[in-house]
Amino acid sequence: MRKLFYFFLIICSITIAQVELKHECSREGSANRWLNAKSTLTENQDKLDISYYGIELDIDFDSEIISGSVIIEGSIGMNQPDSFEFDLLNNMVVDSVKYNGEVSTFTHQDDLINIPAPLAAIPEGYDFSVTIFYHGSPEYCGASGFKFDEHLGIDHVWTLSEAYCARSWWPSKDDPSDKADSVDIIVTVPSNPDFIVASNGILQSMTQSENKKIYHWKEIYPITTYLVSLAIYPYTVWYDQYISSVSNDTMTIENYVFPDRYEGSYSNYLLTKDMIALFSELFGEYPFINEKYGHADFRWGGGMEHQTLTSMGGYSQNLIAHELGHSWWGNMITCKSFHDIWLNEGFARYCQALWVEYQDGEEAYFSFMNNHSYYGGGTVYVENPSSNSIIFNSSLSYNKSSWVLHMLRHIVGDNIFFNILRSYASNDSLAYNVASTSDFQNVCESVSGLDFDDFFDQWIYGDRHPHYQLSWWHEGEGIYKVNIDQLQSTGYFSMPIDITLSGSQGPLVQDTTIVVNNSGSTQIYEFSGLDFLVESVVLDPDGWILKEVSYTTAGINNIIANKISVGQAYPNPFNSGIRMDYYIDPKIGDMDMTIDILDINGRRIQTLINNRVTSGFHTVFWNSNNNATGIYFIQLSAADFISTQKIVHLK
């Protein structure tokens, strides 16, 4: 029988070293030149608020050239640009530009189209409309961009623009921070073979002439540039339906599959509506309920969460759940910058875990999390988003990030955790917009009423993970003490930890789980009042913390530093007196000990203790009222152990 108690039984907290967590990481990966050249907005671009893109393309499969135009509409506030700047790689040719319907001069260099802005400032701001006519053969952007491809010997076009590769095939303000309110996508393709153009939003029309087909798609929900997509092939198309339990609305699920993959993908794609139902229950209604959800096969080894129509290179349940999860986390709420990509990918990875839990139960859920753990270096927050290999580091941006949510769930409990996610998804400032890590932290704190500064500092901005060492012993008379050391070199982690004490009472096996607040390099906890004899103690038995843990021999505690622990003197600096806690392991027994106060030159000015001291916990106090302001040292000596701390006396 397991009893679960949430209370703190801390008898003593001894912090040997409180090293501040460093926001440092070291990663490998070669940066794409476009990312190195421009992964941030220009000053002029930052002054533009984009509201609409109208993309119109004619695709020539034989020459592998696209030609067309893009209408860009938006507004300017009081802070006005010197010029309009839009991203388009230099290999694409800009034929002409119109500004508010009139032909305009322009330059195209350094992967930027530069168009003169009005010479005189307009105090109240103004709206603008720019049309860019262009053509060219899109340059493949690392692992992304616009790809002329083949499948089974038949022409195939697909796009994948994350992170900064929309600019490889259409001009835009190519940054996740600014979403267009709507996008029209009009594409002309040959009618032979029988190409189908799949894209975002709702199909408005398909018109056909003798040798051409024109598809017009429209996305009416806000969308960032990297989520705009094309998938073109003579697909086999089939449909399913999702019926909302929230609103009773019916939405079409559209599947554009390679004919040779139809049978293999069918059964898993059928599960999509169940996944939508689960995630809608957990997070709130599917965000694009008035349009569609669907899949389009493409020749890339993975998936890409293009808004309302995921591009799929496989069809496993894990992949389907991951990409669908992005509909909430990545598409409806998009990371404000790729520093915060964990808000997309870590959340989507966790959606996989939630689907596993729903399908196969709690044990499978924990197994999934354990299989996606990461114990290496680096920060979840991407400090230098200079290449796809850094941004999309699977260990950090996906796996460790999903553990952040796993740990958060246990800290606050299921009810509050899913309230956090629903509140995040429905936040008026964030839904259908962009979010940063601090935005999500604010939601966590608002919903839970807790302070998460330490949690985010440790797990998002900080490096590594805790390595706990646990030892315990029986003091007698029903009192048990548990010592937890943190052995990692990157500073201590402040976390609530489940401690399970197990044992027997006659023929019955019993256990009790107690939650302790662990926030130091070494802390000792006392437990009493148990109605059974403790035979084992386990730290975080269910695996809610990303950690390493080791145990010393049960019943014998080898703490540290020759079995003597010394706490930090406090308060420090001080003005009238200072205290210091220390602990002698019971296994040592009584010890001869001296505690002295030394001046800055190392001269003894006062002896606080010079006698035999019993084992256990003690506190020593120095009254400094008769001493001058300055730097002193408090020194504890016992056998071959010496501990010296600098203390500062202020009056």
C-alpha positions as CSV (number, residue, x, y, z in Angstrom):
1,M,0.0,0.0,0.0
2,R,1.4,3.4,-1.0
3,K,0.7,6.4,1.1
4,L,1.5,9.8,-0.5
5,F,2.3,12.7,1.7
6,Y,3.2,16.2,0.5
7,F,5.0,17.9,3.3
8,F,8.5,18.9,4.0
9,L,10.5,17.3,6.8
10,I,13.8,19.2,6.5
11,I,15.7,19.1,9.8
12,C,18.8,20.6,8.3
13,S,19.9,22.1,5.0
14,I,23.7,22.2,4.6
15,T,24.8,23.9,1.4
16,I,28.5,23.1,0.8
17,A,28.8,25.1,-2.5
18,Q,26.2,27.2,-4.1
19,V,27.5,27.6,-7.6
20,E,25.4,29.7,-10.0
21,L,24.2,27.8,-13.0
22,K,25.9,28.9,-16.1
23,H,24.0,29.6,-19.3
24,E,26.7,28.0,-21.4
25,C,26.6,25.4,-24.1
26,S,28.8,23.9,-26.8
27,R,27.3,22.4,-29.9
28,E,28.5,21.1,-33.2
29,G,27.0,21.7,-36.6
30,S,27.8,23.5,-39.8
31,A,25.8,26.7,-40.4
32,N,24.0,27.3,-43.6
33,R,25.3,30.5,-45.2
34,W,21.8,32.0,-45.3
35,L,21.4,31.4,-41.6
36,N,24.8,32.9,-40.8
37,A,24.1,35.8,-43.2
38,K,20.7,36.7,-41.8
39,S,19.0,35.0,-38.9
40,T,17.7,38.3,-37.5
41,L,15.5,41.1,-38.9
42,T,17.0,44.3,-40.3
43,E,16.1,47.5,-38.6
44,N,13.8,48.5,-41.5
45,Q,12.1,45.1,-41.5
46,D,11.4,45.4,-37.8
47,K,9.2,48.4,-38.5
48,L,6.9,46.5,-40.9
49,D,3.7,44.8,-39.7
50,I,2.7,42.3,-42.4
51,S,-1.0,41.5,-42.8
52,Y,-1.2,39.7,-46.1
53,Y,0.7,37.7,-48.8
54,G,-0.7,36.9,-52.2
55,I,1.6,34.3,-53.8
56,E,1.1,33.5,-57.5
57,L,3.4,31.0,-59.2
58,D,3.8,29.2,-62.5
59,I,5.9,26.1,-62.2
60,D,7.9,24.8,-65.2
61,F,9.0,21.2,-64.4
62,D,11.2,20.9,-67.5
63,S,13.4,23.9,-66.8
64,E,12.9,23.7,-63.0
65,I,12.1,27.4,-63.0
66,I,9.3,29.2,-61.1
67,S,7.9,32.6,-62.1
68,G,5.3,34.8,-60.7
69,S,4.6,37.5,-58.2
70,V,4.0,38.1,-54.5
71,I,1.8,40.8,-53.1
72,I,2.9,42.0,-49.7
73,E,0.5,44.2,-47.6
74,G,1.0,45.6,-44.2
75,S,1.2,48.7,-42.1
76,I,3.7,51.2,-40.7
77,G,3.5,52.8,-37.3
78,M,5.0,56.0,-36.0
79,N,8.5,54.4,-36.2
80,Q,9.0,54.4,-40.0
81,P,11.5,52.7,-42.2
82,D,14.0,54.3,-44.6
83,S,13.0,51.6,-47.1
84,F,11.0,48.4,-47.4
85,E,13.2,45.3,-47.2
86,F,12.1,41.8,-48.1
87,D,14.1,38.6,-48.1
88,L,14.8,36.8,-51.4
89,L,18.0,34.9,-52.2
90,N,20.2,36.5,-54.8
91,N,20.0,33.7,-57.3
92,M,16.3,34.6,-57.9
93,V,15.8,37.3,-60.4
94,V,13.5,40.3,-59.6
95,D,11.9,41.5,-62.8
96,S,10.0,44.5,-61.4
97,V,8.4,46.0,-58.3
98,K,5.2,48.0,-57.7
99,Y,4.6,50.1,-54.6
100,N,1.0,51.0,-54.0
101,G,0.2,50.1,-57.6
102,E,3.0,52.3,-59.2
103,V,6.2,50.9,-60.7
104,S,9.0,51.5,-58.2
105,T,12.8,51.4,-58.3
106,F,14.5,48.7,-56.2
107,T,17.8,47.0,-55.6
108,H,18.4,43.3,-54.9
109,Q,21.6,42.4,-53.1
110,D,22.8,40.6,-50.1
111,D,19.6,38.5,-50.3
112,L,17.5,41.6,-49.7
113,I,15.1,43.4,-52.0
114,N,15.2,47.1,-51.1
115,I,12.4,49.4,-52.1
116,P,12.3,53.2,-51.3
117,A,9.8,54.3,-48.6
118,P,8.0,57.6,-48.7
119,L,10.5,60.4,-48.2
120,A,8.4,62.4,-45.7
121,A,7.3,60.8,-42.5
122,I,3.6,60.3,-42.0
123,P,3.0,60.9,-38.3
124,E,-0.1,58.7,-38.0
125,G,1.5,55.8,-39.9
126,Y,0.3,54.3,-43.1
127,D,-0.7,51.1,-45.0
128,F,1.4,49.8,-47.9
129,S,1.1,47.3,-50.7
130,V,4.1,46.0,-52.6
131,T,4.1,43.6,-55.5
132,I,7.3,41.8,-56.5
133,F,7.5,40.1,-59.9
134,Y,10.3,37.5,-60.1
135,H,11.5,34.3,-61.5
136,G,14.4,31.8,-61.1
137,S,15.5,28.3,-60.2
138,P,15.2,28.0,-56.4
139,E,18.5,27.3,-54.7
140,Y,18.1,24.4,-52.3
141,C,18.6,25.9,-48.8
142,G,20.6,23.3,-46.9
143,A,18.0,20.7,-46.0
144,S,15.1,23.0,-46.8
145,G,13.6,25.2,-49.5
146,F,11.8,24.5,-52.8
147,K,12.7,21.1,-54.2
148,F,12.1,19.8,-57.8
149,D,12.1,16.0,-57.2
150,E,10.8,12.7,-58.5
151,H,8.8,9.8,-57.1
152,L,8.6,6.6,-59.1
153,G,9.9,8.5,-62.1
154,I,7.2,11.1,-61.9
155,D,7.9,14.8,-61.2
156,H,7.2,16.0,-57.7
157,V,7.6,19.4,-56.0
158,W,7.7,19.9,-52.3
159,T,8.8,22.7,-50.0
160,L,10.1,22.9,-46.5
161,S,11.0,26.4,-45.4
162,E,11.9,26.2,-41.7
163,A,13.9,27.9,-40.4
164,Y,14.8,30.8,-42.8
165,C,14.2,29.3,-46.3
166,A,10.9,30.8,-47.5
167,R,13.3,33.3,-49.0
168,S,14.7,30.7,-51.3
169,W,11.5,30.6,-53.3
170,W,9.3,33.6,-52.5
171,P,10.0,37.2,-51.2
172,S,8.7,38.0,-47.7
173,K,9.6,39.2,-44.3
174,D,11.1,35.8,-43.5
175,D,11.0,35.7,-39.7
176,P,8.7,33.8,-37.3
177,S,8.0,36.9,-35.3
178,D,5.5,38.5,-37.8
179,K,2.6,36.5,-39.0
180,A,0.4,37.5,-41.9
181,D,-3.3,37.5,-41.1
182,S,-4.1,35.6,-44.3
183,V,-2.4,34.2,-47.4
184,D,-3.6,33.4,-51.0
185,I,-1.6,30.7,-52.8
186,I,-2.3,30.4,-56.5
187,V,-0.2,27.8,-58.4
188,T,-0.2,26.9,-62.1
189,V,1.0,23.4,-63.1
190,P,0.8,21.3,-66.2
191,S,-2.3,19.2,-66.6
192,N,-0.4,16.2,-67.7
193,P,0.4,14.3,-65.7
194,D,-2.6,14.9,-63.5
195,F,-0.8,17.0,-60.9
196,I,-2.6,17.9,-57.6
197,V,-1.4,20.9,-55.8
198,A,-1.9,20.6,-52.0
199,S,-1.3,23.6,-49.8
200,N,-2.5,25.5,-46.7
201,G,-6.0,26.4,-45.8
202,I,-9.1,25.8,-48.0
203,L,-9.1,25.1,-51.7
204,Q,-11.0,28.0,-53.3
205,S,-10.9,26.8,-56.8
206,M,-9.3,24.5,-59.4
207,T,-9.6,25.6,-63.0
208,Q,-8.3,23.7,-66.0
209,S,-7.5,24.6,-69.6
210,E,-6.2,22.3,-72.3
211,N,-2.7,22.0,-70.8
212,K,-2.7,23.9,-67.5
213,K,-4.3,23.5,-64.1
214,I,-4.6,26.4,-61.7
215,Y,-5.1,25.8,-57.9
216,H,-6.1,28.5,-55.6
217,W,-5.7,27.9,-51.8
218,K,-6.5,30.4,-49.1
219,E,-5.2,30.4,-45.5
220,I,-7.5,32.6,-43.3
221,Y,-5.7,32.0,-40.0
222,P,-2.5,33.9,-39.1
223,I,0.5,32.1,-40.5
224,T,4.3,32.6,-40.4
225,T,6.4,32.3,-43.6
226,Y,8.1,29.0,-42.8
227,L,4.7,27.3,-42.6
228,V,3.6,28.2,-46.1
229,S,4.0,25.1,-48.3
230,L,3.4,23.3,-51.6
231,A,3.2,19.6,-52.2
232,I,2.6,18.7,-55.9
233,Y,2.2,15.2,-57.3
234,P,-0.5,13.0,-58.9
235,Y,-1.6,12.0,-55.4
236,T,-4.1,9.5,-54.3
237,V,-6.5,11.5,-52.2
238,W,-8.8,10.2,-49.5
239,Y,-10.8,11.9,-46.8
240,D,-11.9,11.3,-43.2
241,Q,-13.9,13.4,-40.8
242,Y,-13.3,14.8,-37.3
243,I,-16.4,15.6,-35.3
244,S,-15.7,17.9,-32.4
245,S,-16.9,16.9,-29.0
246,V,-16.5,20.6,-28.0
247,S,-18.6,22.3,-30.7
248,N,-20.1,19.4,-32.7
249,D,-18.5,20.9,-35.8
250,T,-17.4,18.6,-38.5
251,M,-14.0,19.1,-40.2
252,T,-12.5,17.3,-43.1
253,I,-9.2,15.4,-42.8
254,E,-7.5,15.4,-46.2
255,N,-4.8,12.8,-47.1
256,Y,-2.6,13.3,-50.2
257,V,-0.6,10.1,-50.5
258,F,1.8,8.5,-52.9
259,P,-0.2,5.7,-54.6
260,D,2.4,3.1,-53.5
261,R,2.1,4.2,-49.9
262,Y,-1.7,4.2,-49.7
263,E,-2.2,0.8,-48.1
264,G,0.8,1.1,-45.7
265,S,-0.3,4.5,-44.4
266,Y,-4.1,4.0,-44.3
267,S,-4.6,2.4,-40.9
268,N,-2.4,4.9,-39.1
269,Y,-3.8,7.9,-40.9
270,L,-7.3,6.7,-39.7
271,L,-6.1,7.4,-36.1
272,T,-5.7,11.1,-36.9
273,K,-9.2,12.0,-35.8
274,D,-8.7,10.2,-32.5
275,M,-5.5,12.1,-31.9
276,I,-7.2,15.4,-32.7
277,A,-10.0,14.5,-30.2
278,L,-7.4,13.7,-27.5
279,F,-5.4,16.9,-28.0
280,S,-8.5,19.0,-28.3
281,E,-9.6,17.6,-24.9
282,L,-6.2,18.3,-23.3
283,F,-5.3,21.7,-25.0
284,G,-8.6,23.1,-26.3
285,E,-10.3,22.8,-29.7
286,Y,-8.2,22.1,-32.8
287,P,-7.0,25.6,-33.7
288,F,-8.0,25.5,-37.5
289,I,-11.4,23.9,-37.1
290,N,-12.9,26.1,-39.8
291,E,-10.4,24.8,-42.4
292,K,-8.9,21.3,-42.4
293,Y,-6.2,19.1,-41.2
294,G,-4.3,16.7,-43.4
295,H,-1.2,15.0,-44.7
296,A,0.7,15.3,-48.0
297,D,3.5,12.8,-48.8
298,F,6.9,14.2,-49.7
299,R,10.3,12.8,-50.3
300,W,12.0,13.9,-47.1
301,G,13.0,11.8,-44.1
302,G,10.6,13.0,-41.5
303,G,7.7,15.4,-41.2
304,M,7.0,19.1,-41.4
305,E,4.1,20.7,-39.6
306,H,2.9,23.0,-42.5
307,Q,-0.2,24.7,-41.2
308,T,-3.3,22.6,-41.8
309,L,-1.4,20.2,-44.1
310,T,1.6,18.4,-42.7
311,S,4.2,17.2,-45.1
312,M,5.0,13.5,-44.3
313,G,8.0,11.4,-45.2
314,G,6.6,8.5,-43.1
315,Y,3.4,7.5,-41.4
316,S,4.2,6.1,-37.9
317,Q,1.8,7.0,-35.1
318,N,4.7,8.8,-33.4
319,L,5.3,11.0,-36.4
320,I,1.5,11.7,-36.9
321,A,1.1,12.6,-33.3
322,H,4.2,14.8,-33.3
323,E,3.3,16.8,-36.4
324,L,-0.4,17.1,-35.3
325,G,0.7,18.5,-31.9
326,H,2.4,21.3,-33.8
327,S,-1.1,22.6,-34.8
328,W,-1.3,24.0,-31.2
329,W,2.4,24.3,-30.5
330,G,4.2,25.9,-33.4
331,N,1.4,26.8,-35.8
332,M,-1.3,28.5,-33.6
333,I,1.4,29.7,-31.2
334,T,4.7,30.0,-32.9
335,C,8.0,30.5,-31.3
336,K,8.8,34.3,-31.4
337,S,12.4,33.4,-32.5
338,F,14.3,30.3,-33.0
339,H,16.0,30.8,-29.6
340,D,12.7,29.5,-28.3
341,I,12.3,26.5,-30.7
342,W,11.6,24.3,-27.7
343,L,8.2,25.8,-27.5
344,N,7.5,24.1,-30.8
345,E,9.5,21.0,-30.8
346,G,9.6,20.1,-27.1
347,F,5.8,20.4,-26.9
348,A,5.3,18.3,-30.0
349,R,7.6,15.6,-28.7
350,Y,5.6,15.6,-25.5
351,C,2.4,15.2,-27.6
352,Q,3.9,11.9,-28.7
353,A,4.2,10.9,-25.1
354,L,0.6,11.9,-24.4
355,W,-0.6,9.8,-27.3
356,V,1.4,6.8,-26.0
357,E,-0.1,7.3,-22.5
358,Y,-3.6,7.4,-24.0
359,Q,-3.0,4.3,-26.1
360,D,-0.9,2.1,-23.9
361,G,-1.0,3.4,-20.4
362,E,1.2,5.0,-17.7
363,E,4.0,2.4,-17.9
364,A,4.4,3.0,-21.7
365,Y,4.4,6.7,-21.1
366,F,7.3,6.5,-18.6
367,S,9.1,4.1,-21.0
368,F,8.7,6.7,-23.8
369,M,10.1,9.5,-21.6
370,N,13.1,7.3,-20.5
371,N,13.8,6.5,-24.2
372,H,13.9,10.2,-25.0
373,S,16.1,11.3,-22.1
374,Y,19.3,13.3,-22.6
375,Y,22.2,13.6,-20.2
376,G,24.6,15.7,-22.2
377,G,25.5,19.3,-22.2
378,G,23.9,22.4,-23.8
379,T,20.9,24.6,-23.1
380,V,17.4,24.1,-24.2
381,Y,17.3,27.8,-25.0
382,V,19.2,28.1,-28.4
383,E,21.8,30.7,-27.6
384,N,23.1,30.9,-31.2
385,P,20.5,29.9,-33.8
386,S,23.0,30.0,-36.6
387,S,22.1,26.7,-38.4
388,N,19.4,24.1,-38.7
389,S,21.7,21.5,-37.0
390,I,21.8,23.8,-33.9
391,I,18.2,24.9,-33.9
392,F,16.8,21.4,-34.4
393,N,19.2,19.6,-32.1
394,S,17.1,16.5,-31.3
395,S,18.7,16.0,-27.9
396,L,18.0,19.5,-26.6
397,S,15.2,21.1,-28.7
398,Y,13.1,17.9,-28.7
399,N,14.0,15.4,-26.0
400,K,15.3,17.5,-23.0
401,S,12.6,20.0,-23.9
402,S,9.9,17.4,-23.6
403,W,11.3,16.5,-20.2
404,V,10.8,20.1,-19.1
405,L,7.0,19.6,-19.6
406,H,7.2,16.1,-18.0
407,M,8.8,17.6,-14.9
408,L,6.5,20.6,-14.8
409,R,3.5,18.2,-14.9
410,H,4.6,16.4,-11.8
411,I,5.5,19.6,-9.9
412,V,2.0,21.1,-10.3
413,G,-0.1,18.0,-10.8
414,D,-2.3,17.0,-13.8
415,N,-5.1,19.4,-13.2
416,I,-3.0,22.5,-13.0
417,F,-0.6,21.3,-15.7
418,F,-3.3,20.9,-18.3
419,N,-4.9,24.1,-17.2
420,I,-1.6,25.7,-17.9
421,L,-1.6,24.3,-21.4
422,R,-5.2,25.3,-22.1
423,S,-4.6,28.8,-20.7
424,Y,-1.5,29.1,-22.9
425,A,-3.4,28.0,-26.0
426,S,-6.3,30.4,-25.3
427,N,-4.3,33.4,-24.2
428,D,-5.5,36.5,-26.1
429,S,-2.0,37.8,-26.7
430,L,-0.5,34.5,-27.7
431,A,-3.1,32.5,-29.6
432,Y,-2.6,32.8,-33.3
433,N,0.5,34.8,-32.5
434,V,4.0,34.3,-31.3
435,A,5.4,33.5,-27.9
436,S,8.8,33.5,-26.1
437,T,9.9,31.4,-23.2
438,S,9.1,34.2,-20.8
439,D,5.6,34.3,-22.1
440,F,5.1,30.6,-21.3
441,Q,6.7,31.0,-17.9
442,N,4.3,33.9,-17.1
443,V,1.3,31.6,-18.0
444,C,2.8,28.9,-15.7
445,E,3.1,31.3,-12.8
446,S,-0.3,32.9,-13.4
447,V,-2.2,29.6,-13.4
448,S,-0.3,27.8,-10.7
449,G,0.5,30.7,-8.4
450,L,4.1,29.4,-8.1
451,D,7.4,31.1,-8.9
452,F,9.2,29.3,-11.7
453,D,12.3,31.4,-12.0
454,D,14.6,28.6,-10.6
455,F,12.9,26.0,-12.7
456,F,13.4,27.9,-16.0
457,D,16.9,29.1,-15.1
458,Q,17.9,25.5,-14.4
459,W,16.1,23.6,-17.2
460,I,15.8,26.1,-20.0
461,Y,18.7,28.5,-19.7
462,G,21.0,26.3,-17.6
463,D,23.2,23.4,-18.6
464,R,23.2,19.7,-17.6
465,H,21.0,17.9,-15.0
466,P,21.3,16.9,-11.4
467,H,23.3,13.9,-10.2
468,Y,21.9,12.9,-6.8
469,Q,23.6,10.7,-4.3
470,L,21.3,9.3,-1.6
471,S,22.2,7.7,1.7
472,W,20.1,7.0,4.8
473,W,20.4,5.7,8.3
474,H,18.2,4.7,11.3
475,E,18.8,7.1,14.2
476,G,16.7,4.8,16.5
477,E,13.4,5.3,18.2
478,G,11.6,5.4,14.8
479,I,13.7,8.3,13.4
480,Y,15.2,8.0,10.0
481,K,17.5,10.4,8.3
482,V,18.1,10.7,4.5
483,N,21.0,12.6,3.1
484,I,20.9,13.9,-0.5
485,D,24.0,15.2,-2.2
486,Q,24.2,16.8,-5.6
487,L,27.4,15.8,-7.3
488,Q,27.2,17.7,-10.6
489,S,29.7,20.5,-11.1
490,T,27.2,22.9,-12.7
491,G,25.6,24.1,-9.5
492,Y,22.7,22.7,-7.6
493,F,19.2,22.2,-8.9
494,S,16.2,23.3,-6.8
495,M,13.5,20.7,-7.2
496,P,10.8,18.9,-5.3
497,I,11.7,15.2,-5.1
498,D,9.7,12.2,-4.3
499,I,11.3,10.0,-1.6
500,T,9.9,6.6,-1.2
501,L,10.6,4.7,2.1
502,S,9.7,1.0,1.9
503,G,9.7,-1.7,4.5
504,S,7.6,-4.2,6.4
505,Q,5.3,-4.5,9.4
506,G,4.9,-8.2,10.1
507,P,3.9,-9.9,6.9
508,L,2.8,-6.7,5.2
509,V,5.0,-4.7,2.8
510,Q,4.4,-1.0,3.0
511,D,5.8,2.2,1.5
512,T,5.3,5.9,1.9
513,T,6.2,8.6,-0.6
514,I,7.1,12.0,0.8
515,V,7.9,15.0,-1.3
516,V,10.9,17.0,-0.1
517,N,12.1,20.3,-1.3
518,N,15.7,19.9,-2.4
519,S,17.6,23.1,-2.9
520,G,21.2,22.7,-1.9
521,S,24.4,20.8,-2.6
522,T,23.8,18.7,0.5
523,Q,20.6,18.4,2.5
524,I,19.5,16.0,5.3
525,Y,15.9,15.2,6.0
526,E,14.4,13.5,9.1
527,F,11.4,11.2,9.0
528,S,9.5,9.8,11.9
529,G,6.1,8.5,12.9
530,L,6.2,5.7,10.3
531,D,4.3,2.5,11.3
532,F,6.8,0.1,9.7
533,L,10.5,-0.7,9.7
534,V,12.2,1.1,6.8
535,E,14.3,-1.3,4.7
536,S,15.0,0.8,1.6
537,V,14.8,4.4,0.5
538,V,14.5,5.4,-3.2
539,L,14.8,8.8,-4.8
540,D,12.2,9.7,-7.5
541,P,11.1,6.1,-8.0
542,D,8.7,6.8,-10.9
543,G,11.1,8.9,-12.9
544,W,9.7,12.4,-12.9
545,I,13.1,14.1,-12.9
546,L,15.8,14.1,-15.6
547,K,18.6,13.0,-13.4
548,E,21.3,10.5,-12.4
549,V,21.1,8.9,-9.0
550,S,23.5,6.8,-7.0
551,Y,23.1,5.2,-3.5
552,T,25.6,4.6,-0.7
553,T,25.2,1.5,1.5
554,A,21.8,1.6,3.3
555,G,22.1,2.5,7.0
556,I,25.6,4.0,6.7
557,N,26.0,7.6,5.5
558,N,29.3,8.8,4.1
559,I,28.4,12.4,3.8
560,I,31.4,14.4,2.5
561,A,34.8,15.8,3.5
562,N,35.8,13.2,6.1
563,K,32.2,12.8,7.3
564,I,31.9,16.4,8.5
565,S,29.6,18.9,6.7
566,V,29.8,22.6,7.2
567,G,27.1,25.0,6.1
568,Q,27.5,28.5,4.7
569,A,27.8,31.1,7.5
570,Y,24.8,33.4,7.5
571,P,23.9,36.1,7.2
572,N,26.9,37.2,5.2
573,P,27.7,40.1,5.1
574,F,26.5,40.7,8.8
575,N,26.5,43.6,11.2
576,S,26.2,42.2,14.7
577,G,26.5,38.4,14.6
578,I,26.9,35.5,12.3
579,R,25.9,31.8,12.6
580,M,27.3,28.6,11.1
581,D,25.7,25.2,11.0
582,Y,27.9,22.0,11.0
583,Y,27.3,18.3,11.2
584,I,29.3,15.4,12.5
585,D,28.4,11.9,11.2
586,P,27.2,9.6,14.0
587,K,29.5,6.9,12.6
588,I,32.5,9.1,13.6
589,G,31.3,9.7,17.2
590,D,32.5,12.6,19.3
591,M,35.4,14.7,18.0
592,D,37.9,17.2,19.3
593,M,37.1,20.4,17.5
594,T,38.2,24.1,17.3
595,I,36.3,26.9,15.7
596,D,38.2,30.2,15.5
597,I,37.7,33.7,14.1
598,L,40.7,35.0,12.2
599,D,41.4,38.5,10.9
600,I,42.4,39.3,7.4
601,N,46.0,38.5,8.1
602,G,45.1,35.1,9.4
603,R,45.7,35.9,13.1
604,R,43.3,34.3,15.6
605,I,41.2,37.0,17.4
606,Q,38.7,34.8,19.1
607,T,38.1,31.1,19.8
608,L,34.4,30.1,19.7
609,I,34.8,26.3,20.4
610,N,37.8,24.3,21.7
611,N,36.6,21.1,23.2
612,R,35.1,17.7,22.4
613,V,31.9,17.9,20.4
614,T,29.3,15.2,20.1
615,S,28.1,13.9,16.7
616,G,25.0,15.4,15.1
617,F,23.9,18.9,14.2
618,H,25.3,22.0,15.8
619,T,25.2,25.8,15.4
620,V,27.9,28.2,16.5
621,F,27.3,31.9,16.9
622,W,29.8,34.8,16.9
623,N,28.8,38.1,18.5
624,S,30.8,40.7,16.6
625,N,29.6,43.9,18.3
626,N,33.0,44.6,19.7
627,N,34.9,44.1,16.4
628,A,35.6,46.6,13.7
629,T,34.2,46.6,10.2
630,G,36.2,44.4,7.8
631,I,37.0,41.0,6.4
632,Y,37.3,38.0,8.8
633,F,37.5,34.2,8.5
634,I,35.6,31.5,10.5
635,Q,37.7,28.3,10.6
636,L,36.6,24.9,11.8
637,S,39.3,22.3,12.5
638,A,38.8,18.7,13.6
639,A,41.5,16.0,13.1
640,D,42.8,16.5,9.5
641,F,39.7,18.4,8.4
642,I,39.8,22.2,8.0
643,S,37.0,24.4,6.7
644,T,37.6,28.2,6.3
645,Q,35.0,30.7,5.1
646,K,35.4,34.4,4.4
647,I,32.9,36.6,6.3
648,V,32.3,40.3,5.9
649,H,31.5,42.4,9.0
650,L,29.6,45.7,8.3
651,K,28.5,48.3,10.8
